[in-house]
């Protein structure tokens, strides 16, 4: 009988990574892949990226509507409750053997809570990481304690998961799926990218992705005002801005960035969602990635593209020589961008720049999902150091 592996996805960025794992599972004759779609995938205001999943040829086995039309912490909390109800129904219907989740989002916390309540084992990807500027920091470690299997991206993260009481035999250092996704993606060249985007690139390209800081109390309006002021000084560059995620406080960021793009139509382009291939292609073509997304910390170094990381959203994650940290202040941001644009900045990168594996995370994860005895996952003991 085929082992039923159910992947849960709640955002466009996450699915760009999970899609390569889904492909690997689909290719296994002894496994049956299942896919549950939730969160911003189903929301028109975030690009309705469910359609991109379907257009890519994937079968969606269940959809869990859980996002309220709200931009508040209260709305997020109520969405978690709706998500637990929805995932309970979906999982009872699908009856998977293992649920696979990635990261630290509140949608994933809801899915994990439902799974573990139903006695379905959970395999967690990218545990042990730290992003101190986000409420996701709490969700990530809670998901770790609710999960039986752990696939981590780097050695410090493996040590941290074990430190949390998880048995070393269930914590696997596999690398980051983002590295797999980049290496398995056929990237567009500059000309093809311009045609696909209907956007002519100038000599320099700045890729911007900025999300709310949900744990620091930072004023999003002030931060975006500073970011936009800094970007205004690079009027010789094309700027592509990607949409904001579903965290509380997203509306003000989305509206201000959209107004910036409208003021500079033809030079600045904003899209709610680029999709995985276009986003990674844009990153590969970019002279610098600017903002506070984890993609600037994990994926950009794989492509050896400089990152200007703003504020505290990603504080605590591993850093590489390609990342320049700065506060959300216009002079600091513009100075960091100018430094990243100096041609010699890239020449200083070591040959092995990123610490996230060699692109074989998918195979390693599938091998462990195949080998594990489901009966061994019914209970777990706290591992004392």
N, C-alpha and C positions, 0 to 999 in steps of 0.2 A: 504494500500500500504506500502511496506517495505521501511524503511528509508535507503538511500544509503550512506554508510560511506566509504570514500576513504582514505586509508593510503598510504603515500608516504615514500619510503625508499631509501637512497642513499649510505649506507655503511654497512659493515658486523656488526660492533659493534652496530649500531643503530637498525638493524633488529633483533638482539638477544633480544633486549628489546621489540620492536614492535610486534614480533611474538606472544607473550602471549596476547597482546591486540587484535591482529587479530583473534586468537583462540576464545577469549571471544565474539567478534562481530559475528563470524561465527556461534557460538552456539545460538545466539538470533533468535527466529522465526520471530521477527518483524523487523529485520535488514538485509541488504544485504551488505556484505563486498566487497570492491574493493581494488586492490593493484596496485600501480604504482612503478616501479623499475627504478632507475636512477643511475648516478654517478659511483662510483668504482665497483658497482655490475656488470657493463657491460664491465669492462676493464680487459683484460687478465693480464696486469701488476700488478693488485691488486687481482688476484686470480679468476676473473670471478665468483664471488659469486652468481650470478644469478642462476647458476646450483645447488647450495646448496638449494636455496629457492624452486626450482622446485622439487628437490629430496626429500624435506621435505613434499611434497604433496600440496603446495600452488599453486593457480592459479594466474598468472600474467595477469592483465587486460590491461596494457599498459607499454611500455618501452620508456624512454626518453633518447636518446643518447645526452650527452652534454659535456663530458670531452674532451678537446683537448689534443693532444700528446705534452704537454708542462709542464714544471716544474717551471713556473714563475708566478708572480702576474698578469702580463698581460694576460697570458693564463687562469687564474682563472676568471678574469673579462670578457673575451670573452666567457668563458663557461657559465657564468650567462646569457648572452644574448641568447645563443643557448638554454639554459634551459627554459627560459621564452617562447620562440617560441614553443618548444616541449611540454611543459606543457599546453600551451594554446590549442594546437591541441588535446592533450589527454583528457583534462577536457571537452572540447566542445563535444567530442565523448561520454565520459562516463556519463556526466551530474550527478555528485554526489550531494547529499544534503549538505554534510559537508566534508571538507578535513581535515584530521588529520596529523599533522607534529610534529616532535620531534627535539628539540635542536636548533642548532646554525650554521649549515654548510651552505656554499654558495649554494649548490644544493637545500637545503630546502628554502632558501630565494627566489630562482628563482620560485619554486613551489608556494610559498605563494603569490608572486607578481602576478603570472598568475591567481591564484584562486580569489584573491580579485578584480582584474581587470574585471573578468567575473561575479562578484557578487556571488561567491560561498563562504559561510562562512568558516572560518578556526578555528580549535581547535588546540591550541599550547601546547605541553607538555614540561616541564622543562624550562619554562620561569623564569625570575627573578634571574637567577644564574649569577655568575661572573667568568670569566676566562681571566684575564687582559693581559696575554701573547699571546693572539690570536686575529686575525682579526675577528674571530667568535664572539667576544664580541660585535662588532657592529651589526653583522647580527642578533644575538639573540634578542637584544632589538628592532631592526627594525621589526623582525617577531612578537614580542609581540604587537607592535602598529598596525600591519596589521591584527591581529587576533581578533576574537570576543569572543572566549572562551579560558580560561587559566587553565591548570591543572598543579599545581606546586608540587615540591617534599618536601618542608619544609616550616615552618612558616616564616622565614626571607625572603624567596623568594616570598611568597604570599604578604607580606608587600611591597616588592620592586615593584611588578607588580601594586599594587594599587597606589603606589607612582607615577608611570608612567602615571596615569590618567585612569586606567582601573577600571570599576565599581566593587566593592567587590562582588556583586551578580553573577558576571561572572568569578570570580577567585576562584578556588576550590583546597583546600589542600588535595591531594590524596596520596602523597608519591611517591617514585621512582619506575618506571617500572622495573628497574634493580633488585630490591628486589623481585618483583613478579616473574621475569624470573628465578632467582636463586631458589626460593622456589618451582617452578613448574617444574624444570629440574631434571631429574634422572641422577645424577652424576656418572661418572665412578670411580670404585675403582682403586687403584694403578696398579694392575696386568692388568686389562682390558684397562686402559689408555696406558700402555706400549705396549700392543698388537696393539691397534688402531693407535698409533703413530709410531710403529716399532722402538722404542727408549727405551733403558734400562736406568732407573733412578738411580742415585747414592743416597746416604743417604740424601743429601740436594738438593732441587730444587729451582732455581731462575727463575722467569718468568719476561721477559723483554718486555716492549712495549714503544717505544719512537717515538714521532712525532715532526714535525717542530714547532718552536715558531714563529708565523707569524706576531706578532705585536711588538716584542722587538728588532729586528735587531740582535739577537744572531746568531753567526756563527755556523751553524750546524756541520761543519767539526770539529771545535774545541771541541764542546760539545760531539760528538760521540767519538773523540779521548780520551777524559777524561773518558767517560763512559766505553769504552772498556778497558782502562788501569786499571780501578778499578775492572772490572769483571775478568781480568786476574789473580788477586791475590786470587780468590776463586776457585782454581784448583781442590778442592775436591767436587765441586758441579756440578750437571747437570744444564744446562741453556737452556731454551726454549725462542726463540725470535720470536715475532709475526711481521707481515708485517706492513709497514708504510702506513698511510692514504694518501689521494690525495691532501694534502695541498702543496702549492708552497715550493720547497726545499726538497721534499721527496727523490729525486734520490740519493743525496749524502749520506743521512742517510741509505737508503736501501742498497746501494752498500757497505758501510763500515761495516754495521752489517753482511751482507752476507759474506764478506771476513773474518770477525772474526769467523763466524760459520764454514766456510770451513777450517780455520786453525786448528780448534779444533773438527773436525768431530768425532762423537762418544760421545763427551761430551757436545757439543753445537749444538742445532738444530734450524734452522730458517724455518718458514712456512709463506707464504704470507697471508694465512687465516687458522685459525683452525676451524672456525664454532663455533656457540654459545656453544654447549654442550661440545666440547673438550676444548674450551677456559675457560669456567667456571670450568670444571673438573681440568684443569691445575692449575687454581687459587686456588682451594680448596686444592690441593695437595702441593702447593708451600709453602716454608718456608718464602719467601718474594717476593713481587711484586715490580719491579724496573722500573722506567721510568717517564713519564709525562702524561700518559693517564688518562682520567676521570674515567676509570674503577678502577684505584687504589684508587680513592677518594670516589667513590660511591659503587661499587660492592664489592671490597675487604673487607671493614669493615663489610658488611653483613655476610661474611664468616669468619670474625674475623682473617683475614690474614694481617700481617704487610705490610705497603707500604713505600718504599723510593721514595719520589716525588722530581724530579730533576728540578731545574730552576723555571721559572715564568709562564709556560704555564697554570697552574691551579691556579695561584694566585687569591685569592678572594673567592674561594669555601669554604664551610663549612669544618672544619677539625675535625677529631676524634682522640682519643688517640693512634690509631694504625698507624697514618701517621707521618713519619719523613721527614721533608723538608730539602733540602740541595742544595747548588749551584752546577753547572756543573763543579766540580773540583774533580780530581781523589781521593785525600785524603779525602775530605768531603763525597764523594759517598761511598768509601770503609768503612769509619768509620760508616756511617749510616747503611750500610748493616750489618756490624758486630754487631751493637747495636740491629738491628731487629732480628738477628739470636740467640741472647742470649735467652735461654728458658724462663727465668723469665720475659722477656719483655711482652709476651702475658698475663701473669698472672696479669699484672697491668691493663688490660682493664676492664672497668666497665661492668656490666651485660648487660645493654642496650647501646651498643656501637654506633650504627649508628642512625642518625636522620631522616631516610627516610621511615618511615611507617612500617607496619606489613605485607605487601605483598597483600593488597587488593586494590591496585590502579586500576587494570583493571576493577573490578566490579564497583567501584565508578565512573570511567570515563564513562563506558557504561550506567550507570543509568542516568547520566547527559546528555549524548548525546541523550538518549531516551526522556527525559522530556522536553528539551528545545523546545520552539516554533520557528520554522524557521523564521516566520514573524518578530519576535523580534530581529533577528540578522541583519536585513537589514541596520540599522543605529546604531551608538553608539555615545554617548555624552562623552566628556572629564569629568572625575570625579575629582572634586577639593577637596583636603583635607581640 
